[in-house]
Amino acid sequence: MNNEKLSKLGLTIDDLEKEPGSNLELIESITTSGRLYRKSLQFIILKNLRTSLNNSQLNYDDNLRPYFPYWGRRQKWKDFRGTMNFKTPDLRATKLTIGIMIAFTLIYISLIIKLKWDNVDFFIHASLSGIPLDGVFFFGLVIPLIGIHYIGKTDLPAKDIDGLVDKIIRKNIFDLFDSDKTKLKNVIENELNTD
């Protein structure tokens, strides 16, 4: 096994316990070793990120923010996810958004409680007329929360490339590690067969 094939996976001959004689032996040794599959998968995802972000010098410690500036981040992230060969995490809600959602919920609940105590007659008439107020109050809470969450989903899932690679691995772990690890074997084999 030559070093060129190993370098396609981010491995060196020193990483392996014994030198594999064929691609099949190499794939088997990678899929049976947690350390080797992690290292090779990180490298494969980094190569994919280098292609998707158009930066052949991309390193694990590079910051993500220059690639996804705040204005237009949603569209750029959507385009980026479309170019990746792996499932990538979605943007997260910012801390400000979460704070606004909590404040809205608390204010809304306190207003409903105040309304119930101050306007007992209204609730008696509404319940006698058959209007389902619980559903109205529930949707009055949930619909704005969904809107606030959607608008506030602009935070990147990681600060640097290393964090993003880790999140991508976590997002794909169940797909790659099905019962016989065929998808992981296919990913490694495809990488070995690229020029």
N, C-alpha and C positions, 0 to 999 in steps of 0.2 A: 504494500500500500504506500503510495507516494505522498509526500507532504502537501502537494498541491490539492489533492482530494480532501485531506484533513483540514486544510486552511479554508476550504469552501464552507466548512461547518464551524470554523473558529476554534478548531482543536489542533493540538500538536501531538507528535508521537509519544511525548512524555505523559500526556493525559491518559493514554490507554495502558491497561495492564499488560496486554500482549499485542503485538502487531497483527491486525487482521489481514487475511489473505485475499479477501474479496469485499465488494461493496455489501453483500449480504451479511457477512460476518461483522463488518463495521456497523451496519444498521442494528443488528442484534445486540452488539455490545453497548451501543448508545441507548437503546430502548430498555435495556435491563439495568442500566446504571443511572440513578437519579442525578448524580453530579454531571455526568456527560450529557444527558438529555437536556438538562437545564442550561448548561453552557452552550451547547449547539443551538438550542432553540432561541436563546438570547441573541446569538450572533445572526441567525437567520432573520429574526424580527428586526434587528438593527439594520441589516442589509435592505430589508423591505422598507424601513423608515427612510433610509438614505435615498432610495428611489422615489418614494412618495413625496419627500420634502425637498427633492432636488439638491441634495448636499452630500457629495461623496466623502466629505471630511467629518461627517456627523459623529460625535462621540457620546458616550453614556452620560457625561457630566454637562452636556450642552442644555441650556435653558429652552423650554418650549415656547415661551411668550413671544420671541421675535418671529416665530413661524405662524403664530395665530394672534395677531393684534386684536385688541378688544373690539374695535369697530369692524364688523363683518366676520366676527369669530364664528358665529353659528354656521354661516355658509361655507367658510373655509374648512371648518371641522367636518361638515357634511361631505364636502368634496374629498377631503383627506380620507375619510372612512371609506369612500367609494374606491379609492386607489389601493387600499391595503388588501393583502391576501388573507389576513386574519381578522377575526372579529375584534373591533376596538371598542373601548368603553365610551359612553356618551358623556357630554358635558355635564357638570354637576351644578347644583344650585349654589349660589354664593351665600356666604354667611349673612349678608344683609338681607337676602331673600328669605332665608330661614327665619331671621328675626322678625321681618315684616309679617310672615305667615303666622308666627306665634302671637305677635301683637294683635293681628286681625282676629285670630281665633278667640283670644281672651276678651277683646273688646266686644266682639259679636255675641259671645256667650253672656257677658255681663249685661249687654243691652236686652237680650232675650229674657233674661231673668228679671231685669227691671220692668220690662214690658209686661211680663206675666203678673208681677206683683201690683203694678200701678193700674193696669187695664183689665181687671178681672171680668168686667161686664163684656168687653170685646171678646174675650176667649169663651165665655159662656155662650154668647150669640153665635160665634163661629162654630163651636162644637155642636150646637143644636142645628145649625144649617147644613152640617155635613162636610164642611171644608176641612181637609186634612192638613192642619197647621204644622204638624211634625215634619211632614215631607217638604213643605214650603221652607221651613226653617233649616232643614238639613241641606237642601239644594242651595239655599241662600248662603250657606257656609262653604259648601264644597266647590261650587262653580267658581267663585272668586279665588279660592285657594289654588285650584288647577291653573287658572290664568296667571296668578302671581308666580307660581312655580315654573310655568313655561317661559314666561318673560325673563325670570331670574336665572335660568339655566345657562350661564355664560362662563362658569369657572372651569378651567382645564382640569382633567382628572389627575394630572401629575405636574410637578414643577419642572422636572428635567426628563431627559430621554430615558435614563435608567428607571425612573418611576413609571414612565409610560410603558416601557418594555415589560416591567413586572406586572402591570395591570392587564396588558394584552395577554400575557401568559395565563394569568388567573382567569380571564374571560374565556380562553380557549381550552383550558385544562380538561374539561369533561369531554369535549369533542375529540381532542387528540388522544386521550387515554380511554378509548372504548375498550371493550373486553380483550381484543387481540391487538390493540394499538396500531391498527391498519392506517389510520389517518396520519399518525406521527411518522410511521415508516414511509408513507407516500411523500410527506413533506421532506423528509431527509433524502429519500431517493431522488426526488425532483431537484433538490439542491445539488446533489452529487452529479447529476446528469447535465446541469447547466454549464454553458461555456464561460 
